[in-house]
């Protein structure tokens, strides 16, 4: 069975959110079998920086829905979306 790599876009609630702590909370919230391969940061606007974690999930696990739901429940997260998806 292969894996799916999904680049997620995670928007923090405000520019004051500590992005290192937010990244740690995202890693702790991952569903079983999912891992974060890397995390990129991009300026959005007005001092707001979005996190773009690349998450690896098993191909048969139902896609990225479980990861999206887990990330949305993390304290400090305003919104979560899938930026890119591919099989590896």
RODO-2510 file (C-alpha; in nm, 4 decimals, decimal comma):
residues 88
     n   res          X          Y          Z
     1     x     0,0000     0,0000     0,0000
     2     x     0,1309     0,3459    -0,0897
     3     x     0,1138     0,6777     0,0843
     4     x    -0,0511     1,0080     0,0149
     5     x     0,1400     1,3333     0,0662
     6     x    -0,0851     1,6290     0,1390
     7     x     0,0360     1,9852     0,1772
     8     x    -0,2071     2,1421     0,4218
     9     x    -0,2653     2,5144     0,4767
    10     x    -0,3130     2,5986     0,8444
    11     x    -0,4111     2,9551     0,9284
    12     x    -0,3486     3,0702     1,2869
    13     x    -0,6154     3,2737     1,4666
    14     x    -0,3926     3,5801     1,4930
    15     x    -0,0392     3,7066     1,4219
    16     x     0,0363     3,6806     1,7949
    17     x     0,0156     3,2989     1,7941
    18     x     0,3537     3,1350     1,8631
    19     x     0,4064     2,9328     1,5452
    20     x     0,6578     2,6946     1,7022
    21     x     0,4062     2,6000     1,9725
    22     x     0,1282     2,5722     1,7150
    23     x     0,3437     2,3403     1,5055
    24     x     0,4064     2,1198     1,8107
    25     x     0,0322     2,1023     1,8843
    26     x    -0,0355     2,0028     1,5235
    27     x     0,2205     1,7208     1,5469
    28     x     0,0605     1,5967     1,8697
    29     x    -0,2876     1,6022     1,7129
    30     x    -0,2004     1,3791     1,4158
    31     x    -0,4192     1,0706     1,3750
    32     x    -0,2551     0,7295     1,4011
    33     x    -0,0468     0,6428     1,0958
    34     x     0,0007     1,0029     0,9828
    35     x     0,3314     1,1868     1,0024
    36     x     0,4510     1,5364     0,9208
    37     x     0,7346     1,5317     0,6702
    38     x     0,8104     1,9064     0,6731
    39     x     0,6516     2,2396     0,7608
    40     x     0,6847     2,5513     0,5483
    41     x     0,5826     2,9014     0,6551
    42     x     0,4524     3,1701     0,4226
    43     x     0,3583     3,5325     0,4850
    44     x    -0,0102     3,5905     0,4149
    45     x    -0,0859     3,9534     0,5059
    46     x    -0,0598     4,2054     0,7887
    47     x     0,1959     4,0004     0,9812
    48     x    -0,0054     3,6771     0,9570
    49     x     0,1997     3,3706     0,8671
    50     x     0,0402     3,0457     0,7487
    51     x     0,1855     2,7030     0,8242
    52     x     0,2036     2,4523     0,5398
    53     x     0,2731     2,1079     0,6889
    54     x     0,3258     1,8244     0,4426
    55     x     0,1479     1,5263     0,5953
    56     x     0,2042     1,1644     0,4917
    57     x    -0,0935     0,9314     0,5384
    58     x    -0,1434     0,5679     0,4317
    59     x    -0,3257     0,5427     0,0978
    60     x    -0,6102     0,3326     0,2360
    61     x    -0,6864     0,5495     0,5388
    62     x    -0,9577     0,7599     0,3742
    63     x    -0,7490     1,0527     0,2569
    64     x    -0,6825     1,3701     0,4496
    65     x    -1,0200     1,4143     0,6203
    66     x    -0,9020     1,2787     0,9582
    67     x    -0,5968     1,5072     0,9495
    68     x    -0,8085     1,8101     0,8581
    69     x    -1,0483     1,7413     1,1458
    70     x    -0,7631     1,6859     1,3930
    71     x    -0,5881     2,0076     1,2899
    72     x    -0,9131     2,2086     1,3046
    73     x    -0,9544     2,1097     1,6717
    74     x    -0,6083     2,2389     1,7702
    75     x    -0,6050     2,5498     1,9887
    76     x    -0,4973     2,8563     1,7915
    77     x    -0,6064     2,7273     1,4483
    78     x    -0,8467     2,9478     1,2537
    79     x    -0,8832     2,7312     0,9426
    80     x    -0,7413     2,4235     0,7701
    81     x    -0,7446     2,3324     0,4036
    82     x    -0,5694     2,1056     0,1571
    83     x    -0,3263     2,2949    -0,0654
    84     x    -0,1876     2,0030    -0,2717
    85     x    -0,2241     1,6233    -0,2745
    86     x    -0,0222     1,3523    -0,4432
    87     x     0,0692     0,9846    -0,4131
    88     x     0,4197     0,8747    -0,3274
***
